[in-house]
Amino acid sequence: MRLRERLRYWFDGTMDRGTPALIGWLALASAGLIVVVATSVMLFTDEDTEAHGGWLGVAWMSLLRTLDPGTMGDDTGRPVFLALMLTVTIGGIFIVSALIGVLTTGLTPGSSSCGRAGRGSSSGVTRSSWAGRSRSSR
């Protein structure tokens, strides 16, 4: 089994754990977005980085923009800085909307089987899953 198949199987297993796992993946995506944007601001706009409190200050600004897009309205700086802040704001909109969808689905009565929707999507991982099936059901 190749590494890609193993990683996909592992990822599918985490998705099968339900709402808490999905929230964890969204938190990881948010953290990744914030780190990438804050590091990009530091690399490409020295003056804007210093004006906003260094890497930690820019990371804080990025966190606020992922949670509240309206925060971007008062931004000033060079075009590269503004474009990166717009990027983190748009990314935050997608992540927060996905979080709302996950929470809504996870809190809806009768949604306990929601995590099982993707079961069986990893093909060829185990041979025992195919053992008892006839050719017509494959």
Z-matrix of the N, CA and C atoms (Angstrom, degrees):
N
C 1 1.442
C 2 1.538 1 108.13
N 3 1.312 2 116.19 1 132.36
C 4 1.460 3 120.85 2 -178.15
C 5 1.518 4 111.12 3 -76.91
N 6 1.329 5 114.74 4 161.92
C 7 1.457 6 121.03 5 -179.65
C 8 1.521 7 111.51 6 -60.07
N 9 1.327 8 116.47 7 -39.69
C 10 1.464 9 119.93 8 179.94
C 11 1.521 10 111.07 9 -60.72
N 12 1.335 11 117.37 10 -42.13
C 13 1.458 12 121.15 11 179.35
C 14 1.524 13 111.06 12 -66.30
N 15 1.328 14 116.57 13 -38.81
C 16 1.468 15 120.12 14 178.06
C 17 1.523 16 111.18 15 -64.84
N 18 1.337 17 116.23 16 -42.80
C 19 1.461 18 119.91 17 178.95
C 20 1.521 19 111.33 18 -65.30
N 21 1.309 20 116.32 19 -39.84
C 22 1.466 21 119.42 20 178.47
C 23 1.522 22 110.81 21 -64.92
N 24 1.317 23 116.19 22 -41.77
C 25 1.461 24 120.69 23 177.99
C 26 1.533 25 110.18 24 -62.48
N 27 1.325 26 116.99 25 -43.48
C 28 1.464 27 121.22 26 178.03
C 29 1.528 28 110.82 27 -62.67
N 30 1.338 29 116.70 28 -44.85
C 31 1.457 30 121.13 29 179.30
C 32 1.529 31 110.74 30 -62.74
N 33 1.344 32 117.29 31 -43.74
C 34 1.464 33 120.85 32 177.36
C 35 1.527 34 110.97 33 -61.09
N 36 1.330 35 116.34 34 -35.84
C 37 1.460 36 120.23 35 177.55
C 38 1.517 37 112.06 36 -65.03
N 39 1.332 38 116.78 37 -38.03
C 40 1.463 39 118.93 38 178.08
C 41 1.527 40 110.31 39 -70.99
N 42 1.311 41 117.75 40 -35.35
C 43 1.463 42 120.66 41 178.03
C 44 1.521 43 111.25 42 -66.59
N 45 1.307 44 116.54 43 -29.79
C 46 1.457 45 121.53 44 -178.61
C 47 1.525 46 112.31 45 -73.05
N 48 1.314 47 117.82 46 -10.92
C 49 1.469 48 121.52 47 -178.16
C 50 1.518 49 112.99 48 -80.04
N 51 1.320 50 118.12 49 -4.23
C 52 1.450 51 121.26 50 171.85
C 53 1.513 52 115.38 51 94.95
N 54 1.312 53 115.26 52 -157.56
C 55 1.459 54 123.43 53 -172.14
C 56 1.531 55 113.46 54 -58.44
N 57 1.323 56 120.04 55 -46.19
C 58 1.475 57 118.32 56 -179.53
C 59 1.529 58 113.32 57 -59.52
N 60 1.315 59 117.04 58 -37.55
C 61 1.464 60 119.99 59 178.85
C 62 1.532 61 111.07 60 -67.59
N 63 1.327 62 116.35 61 -40.67
C 64 1.461 63 119.94 62 177.88
C 65 1.526 64 111.19 63 -63.88
N 66 1.322 65 117.13 64 -40.22
C 67 1.459 66 120.70 65 177.04
C 68 1.522 67 109.87 66 -63.26
N 69 1.318 68 116.66 67 -40.87
C 70 1.465 69 120.33 68 177.02
C 71 1.521 70 112.68 69 -60.77
N 72 1.340 71 117.39 70 -43.18
C 73 1.458 72 121.03 71 178.08
C 74 1.528 73 111.17 72 -64.99
N 75 1.328 74 117.31 73 -38.25
C 76 1.468 75 120.10 74 177.60
C 77 1.526 76 110.84 75 -67.29
N 78 1.324 77 117.66 76 -37.84
C 79 1.468 78 120.93 77 176.22
C 80 1.523 79 110.16 78 -64.21
N 81 1.320 80 116.99 79 -40.59
C 82 1.463 81 121.03 80 177.58
C 83 1.533 82 111.08 81 -65.32
N 84 1.322 83 117.02 82 -39.69
C 85 1.467 84 120.72 83 177.05
C 86 1.527 85 110.87 84 -64.67
N 87 1.328 86 116.64 85 -40.16
C 88 1.469 87 120.55 86 177.67
C 89 1.524 88 110.69 87 -63.19
N 90 1.318 89 116.52 88 -46.83
C 91 1.468 90 120.45 89 179.72
C 92 1.526 91 110.84 90 -61.77
N 93 1.333 92 116.35 91 -41.64
C 94 1.459 93 119.54 92 178.03
C 95 1.516 94 112.70 93 -62.18
N 96 1.326 95 115.99 94 -43.68
C 97 1.465 96 120.87 95 178.30
C 98 1.524 97 110.84 96 -61.43
N 99 1.324 98 116.95 97 -44.49
C 100 1.464 99 121.45 98 -179.08
C 101 1.515 100 110.68 99 -63.91
N 102 1.315 101 118.08 100 -44.46
C 103 1.469 102 121.49 101 -179.33
C 104 1.522 103 110.99 102 -65.23
N 105 1.328 104 117.30 103 -43.44
C 106 1.468 105 120.34 104 -179.35
C 107 1.525 106 111.12 105 -64.04
N 108 1.329 107 117.12 106 -44.78
C 109 1.464 108 120.12 107 -178.55
C 110 1.528 109 110.85 108 -68.88
N 111 1.324 110 117.70 109 -43.94
C 112 1.469 111 119.93 110 179.86
C 113 1.518 112 111.23 111 -62.95
N 114 1.310 113 117.25 112 -39.30
C 115 1.467 114 120.75 113 177.92
C 116 1.524 115 110.38 114 -68.88
N 117 1.317 116 117.85 115 -39.07
C 118 1.469 117 120.98 116 177.85
C 119 1.525 118 111.02 117 -63.75
N 120 1.333 119 116.78 118 -41.28
C 121 1.467 120 120.19 119 177.36
C 122 1.521 121 109.65 120 -61.69
N 123 1.326 122 116.10 121 -43.12
C 124 1.468 123 119.89 122 179.86
C 125 1.535 124 111.23 123 -63.13
N 126 1.321 125 117.43 124 -39.04
C 127 1.462 126 120.98 125 -177.62
C 128 1.529 127 113.17 126 -74.58
N 129 1.337 128 117.01 127 -36.93
C 130 1.462 129 119.91 128 -171.28
C 131 1.524 130 115.43 129 -102.61
N 132 1.325 131 118.18 130 -17.25
C 133 1.465 132 119.85 131 -177.89
C 134 1.530 133 110.15 132 -137.02
N 135 1.314 134 116.53 133 83.56
C 136 1.467 135 120.84 134 -178.19
C 137 1.525 136 112.72 135 -60.41
N 138 1.329 137 116.93 136 -46.19
C 139 1.468 138 120.05 137 -177.14
C 140 1.526 139 111.95 138 -64.69
N 141 1.322 140 116.93 139 -41.84
C 142 1.465 141 119.91 140 179.37
C 143 1.522 142 111.22 141 -67.82
N 144 1.337 143 116.70 142 -34.60
C 145 1.461 144 120.13 143 177.47
C 146 1.519 145 110.32 144 -63.67
N 147 1.310 146 116.38 145 -46.71
C 148 1.467 147 120.06 146 179.40
C 149 1.522 148 111.41 147 -65.54
N 150 1.322 149 117.48 148 -38.17
C 151 1.465 150 121.20 149 -178.66
C 152 1.530 151 112.56 150 -67.48
N 153 1.312 152 116.72 151 -21.37
C 154 1.467 153 120.10 152 -176.93
C 155 1.528 154 112.78 153 -111.91
N 156 1.317 155 118.04 154 21.79
C 157 1.465 156 121.17 155 172.67
C 158 1.510 157 115.62 156 89.64
N 159 1.311 158 118.52 157 24.29
C 160 1.459 159 120.80 158 178.27
C 161 1.520 160 112.44 159 76.85
N 162 1.338 161 114.93 160 -166.23
C 163 1.466 162 120.09 161 -176.42
C 164 1.514 163 111.00 162 -61.36
N 165 1.326 164 117.50 163 -43.39
C 166 1.461 165 120.49 164 -178.12
C 167 1.531 166 111.70 165 -63.95
N 168 1.330 167 116.70 166 -39.21
C 169 1.464 168 120.45 167 177.22
C 170 1.519 169 112.00 168 -64.92
N 171 1.328 170 116.39 169 -41.31
C 172 1.471 171 120.37 170 178.70
C 173 1.532 172 110.18 171 -68.79
N 174 1.345 173 117.03 172 -37.37
C 175 1.469 174 119.84 173 177.01
C 176 1.527 175 109.98 174 -63.23
N 177 1.325 176 117.29 175 -40.17
C 178 1.462 177 120.95 176 177.18
C 179 1.530 178 110.81 177 -63.44
N 180 1.338 179 116.47 178 -44.15
C 181 1.460 180 120.56 179 177.28
C 182 1.532 181 110.43 180 -59.57
N 183 1.320 182 116.08 181 -41.66
C 184 1.466 183 120.53 182 -179.81
C 185 1.524 184 110.97 183 -64.71
N 186 1.332 185 117.04 184 -41.03
C 187 1.457 186 120.50 185 177.19
C 188 1.524 187 110.71 186 -60.49
N 189 1.325 188 116.44 187 -44.56
C 190 1.463 189 119.65 188 179.86
C 191 1.527 190 111.28 189 -63.05
N 192 1.327 191 117.55 190 -36.27
C 193 1.461 192 120.67 191 -179.86
C 194 1.521 193 112.39 192 -72.62
N 195 1.333 194 117.50 193 -30.13
C 196 1.462 195 118.37 194 176.40
C 197 1.521 196 110.98 195 -69.88
N 198 1.331 197 117.16 196 -31.50
C 199 1.469 198 120.70 197 -178.45
C 200 1.518 199 113.01 198 -88.34
N 201 1.350 200 117.42 199 -31.57
C 202 1.461 201 121.51 200 -175.75
C 203 1.528 202 109.53 201 -140.21
N 204 1.319 203 118.09 202 97.36
C 205 1.463 204 120.68 203 -177.81
C 206 1.524 205 113.98 204 -60.81
N 207 1.307 206 118.44 205 -23.92
C 208 1.455 207 121.07 206 179.98
C 209 1.513 208 113.75 207 -66.37
N 210 1.325 209 116.85 208 -16.97
C 211 1.457 210 121.67 209 179.37
C 212 1.521 211 111.45 210 -63.45
N 213 1.322 212 117.36 211 -25.44
C 214 1.459 213 121.68 212 -175.70
C 215 1.524 214 112.72 213 -70.63
N 216 1.312 215 118.65 214 -17.28
C 217 1.457 216 122.51 215 -175.14
C 218 1.516 217 114.90 216 -57.89
N 219 1.323 218 118.15 217 -29.26
C 220 1.463 219 121.44 218 -177.45
C 221 1.527 220 113.68 219 -97.98
N 222 1.328 221 118.06 220 9.73
C 223 1.465 222 120.40 221 -177.26
C 224 1.523 223 111.84 222 -67.65
N 225 1.319 224 114.43 223 139.62
C 226 1.463 225 121.67 224 172.24
C 227 1.514 226 107.28 225 -133.10
N 228 1.300 227 115.88 226 151.98
C 229 1.460 228 120.61 227 179.42
C 230 1.507 229 111.22 228 150.71
N 231 1.300 230 113.80 229 -171.56
C 232 1.464 231 120.13 230 179.21
C 233 1.524 232 110.61 231 -72.35
N 234 1.335 233 116.29 232 160.95
C 235 1.475 234 119.84 233 -178.25
C 236 1.533 235 113.82 234 -57.72
N 237 1.324 236 118.04 235 -36.94
C 238 1.467 237 119.86 236 179.79
C 239 1.533 238 109.91 237 -64.32
N 240 1.319 239 116.84 238 -43.60
C 241 1.461 240 121.63 239 178.56
C 242 1.530 241 110.28 240 -61.38
N 243 1.319 242 116.45 241 -46.43
C 244 1.464 243 120.40 242 -179.62
C 245 1.526 244 111.33 243 -64.01
N 246 1.331 245 116.74 244 -38.95
C 247 1.469 246 119.96 245 178.46
C 248 1.527 247 110.94 246 -64.77
N 249 1.329 248 117.57 247 -40.35
C 250 1.462 249 120.14 248 178.61
C 251 1.527 250 111.52 249 -68.14
N 252 1.315 251 117.27 250 -36.51
C 253 1.465 252 120.09 251 176.17
C 254 1.532 253 110.90 252 -67.58
N 255 1.336 254 116.54 253 -35.83
C 256 1.464 255 120.18 254 175.24
C 257 1.533 256 110.09 255 -65.15
N 258 1.335 257 115.96 256 -40.02
C 259 1.461 258 120.65 257 178.99
C 260 1.522 259 111.25 258 -60.71
N 261 1.333 260 116.97 259 -46.71
C 262 1.463 261 119.80 260 -179.29
C 263 1.527 262 110.38 261 -68.12
N 264 1.326 263 117.49 262 -31.77
C 265 1.466 264 120.51 263 177.97
C 266 1.525 265 110.72 264 -67.41
N 267 1.316 266 117.52 265 -46.41
C 268 1.469 267 121.06 266 179.25
C 269 1.532 268 110.48 267 -64.93
N 270 1.337 269 116.62 268 -42.68
C 271 1.464 270 119.90 269 175.84
C 272 1.516 271 111.61 270 -59.52
N 273 1.329 272 116.31 271 -40.77
C 274 1.459 273 120.77 272 178.26
C 275 1.511 274 112.72 273 -64.10
N 276 1.328 275 116.39 274 -37.10
C 277 1.470 276 119.89 275 177.72
C 278 1.527 277 109.95 276 -60.57
N 279 1.324 278 117.03 277 -44.85
C 280 1.467 279 120.56 278 179.82
C 281 1.526 280 111.35 279 -66.24
N 282 1.322 281 117.18 280 -42.65
C 283 1.462 282 120.24 281 -177.45
C 284 1.530 283 110.77 282 -67.83
N 285 1.328 284 117.24 283 -44.19
C 286 1.464 285 119.80 284 -179.86
C 287 1.528 286 110.54 285 -67.25
N 288 1.326 287 117.97 286 -38.03
C 289 1.469 288 118.99 287 177.69
C 290 1.525 289 110.60 288 -65.79
N 291 1.334 290 117.97 289 -37.69
C 292 1.469 291 120.44 290 175.62
C 293 1.527 292 110.34 291 -65.25
N 294 1.333 293 117.03 292 -39.22
C 295 1.462 294 121.05 293 178.02
C 296 1.531 295 110.78 294 -62.28
N 297 1.317 296 116.78 295 -42.69
C 298 1.468 297 120.32 296 178.29
C 299 1.525 298 110.08 297 -62.30
N 300 1.318 299 116.72 298 -43.07
C 301 1.466 300 120.31 299 177.93
C 302 1.513 301 112.23 300 -62.35
N 303 1.330 302 117.16 301 -42.78
C 304 1.464 303 121.23 302 179.23
C 305 1.520 304 110.54 303 -64.38
N 306 1.328 305 116.86 304 -44.75
C 307 1.461 306 120.18 305 -179.90
C 308 1.526 307 111.54 306 -65.32
N 309 1.320 308 116.96 307 -41.45
C 310 1.463 309 120.69 308 179.15
C 311 1.517 310 110.62 309 -62.84
N 312 1.313 311 116.86 310 -45.38
C 313 1.459 312 121.08 311 -179.99
C 314 1.527 313 111.00 312 -68.03
N 315 1.325 314 116.74 313 -39.95
C 316 1.451 315 120.57 314 -178.54
C 317 1.510 316 113.87 315 -71.23
N 318 1.326 317 117.82 316 -25.39
C 319 1.461 318 121.41 317 -178.48
C 320 1.520 319 113.49 318 -96.38
N 321 1.323 320 117.24 319 -7.13
C 322 1.454 321 121.68 320 179.64
C 323 1.531 322 109.21 321 -70.98
N 324 1.335 323 117.99 322 132.40
C 325 1.471 324 119.73 323 178.36
C 326 1.524 325 110.91 324 -58.29
N 327 1.317 326 115.99 325 137.40
C 328 1.458 327 120.90 326 178.67
C 329 1.513 328 113.77 327 83.21
N 330 1.303 329 117.50 328 10.93
C 331 1.463 330 119.60 329 -178.93
C 332 1.508 331 112.35 330 -97.88
N 333 1.321 332 117.64 331 17.76
C 334 1.462 333 119.79 332 -178.27
C 335 1.521 334 112.30 333 -65.30
N 336 1.315 335 118.19 334 -22.42
C 337 1.456 336 120.67 335 178.72
C 338 1.523 337 111.99 336 -89.89
N 339 1.324 338 117.25 337 4.91
C 340 1.460 339 120.80 338 -177.46
C 341 1.520 340 111.78 339 -58.89
N 342 1.314 341 117.12 340 -37.34
C 343 1.454 342 120.75 341 -178.89
C 344 1.510 343 113.32 342 -70.36
N 345 1.313 344 117.40 343 -11.76
C 346 1.458 345 120.23 344 -178.32
C 347 1.523 346 112.54 345 -93.85
N 348 1.309 347 117.64 346 0.75
C 349 1.462 348 121.03 347 -174.95
C 350 1.516 349 112.08 348 -61.38
N 351 1.303 350 118.20 349 -34.93
C 352 1.454 351 121.02 350 -176.93
C 353 1.507 352 114.25 351 -93.49
N 354 1.325 353 117.99 352 6.43
C 355 1.454 354 121.18 353 -176.65
C 356 1.526 355 109.94 354 -59.94
N 357 1.297 356 115.36 355 133.07
C 358 1.449 357 120.64 356 179.00
C 359 1.515 358 113.32 357 90.89
N 360 1.320 359 118.59 358 5.37
C 361 1.460 360 119.57 359 -178.10
C 362 1.516 361 112.70 360 -80.55
N 363 1.327 362 118.86 361 -14.88
C 364 1.453 363 121.45 362 176.87
C 365 1.514 364 108.16 363 -87.12
N 366 1.321 365 116.48 364 110.65
C 367 1.455 366 119.26 365 -176.53
C 368 1.519 367 111.25 366 -90.64
N 369 1.307 368 115.81 367 141.24
C 370 1.447 369 121.19 368 172.62
C 371 1.517 370 115.12 369 74.41
N 372 1.301 371 119.36 370 16.04
C 373 1.453 372 120.55 371 -177.67
C 374 1.514 373 110.65 372 -80.30
N 375 1.317 374 116.64 373 -44.56
C 376 1.459 375 120.41 374 178.06
C 377 1.516 376 109.08 375 -128.14
N 378 1.299 377 115.99 376 138.00
C 379 1.455 378 119.83 377 179.34
C 380 1.526 379 111.41 378 -78.91
N 381 1.326 380 117.51 379 -24.96
C 382 1.465 381 119.65 380 -178.34
C 383 1.522 382 111.89 381 -65.96
N 384 1.322 383 117.78 382 -24.18
C 385 1.457 384 119.26 383 179.42
C 386 1.526 385 111.72 384 -71.01
N 387 1.311 386 117.30 385 -20.28
C 388 1.471 387 121.39 386 179.67
C 389 1.533 388 112.17 387 -100.05
N 390 1.310 389 118.38 388 -7.04
C 391 1.456 390 122.00 389 -168.47
C 392 1.532 391 113.56 390 -61.14
N 393 1.336 392 117.70 391 -45.27
C 394 1.449 393 119.52 392 -173.37
C 395 1.510 394 115.25 393 -91.42
N 396 1.296 395 119.22 394 5.25
C 397 1.463 396 120.87 395 -175.28
C 398 1.526 397 111.72 396 -93.39
N 399 1.311 398 114.39 397 147.71
C 400 1.457 399 118.65 398 175.45
C 401 1.507 400 109.69 399 -81.48
N 402 1.308 401 117.75 400 165.67
C 403 1.462 402 121.32 401 -179.71
C 404 1.521 403 112.31 402 -61.90
N 405 1.307 404 118.22 403 -34.59
C 406 1.455 405 120.05 404 -176.46
C 407 1.533 406 112.33 405 -70.25
N 408 1.344 407 118.82 406 -25.17
C 409 1.469 408 120.22 407 -179.57
C 410 1.516 409 112.14 408 -86.65
N 411 1.328 410 118.61 409 -10.00
C 412 1.453 411 121.28 410 178.91
C 413 1.488 412 109.42 411 -80.86
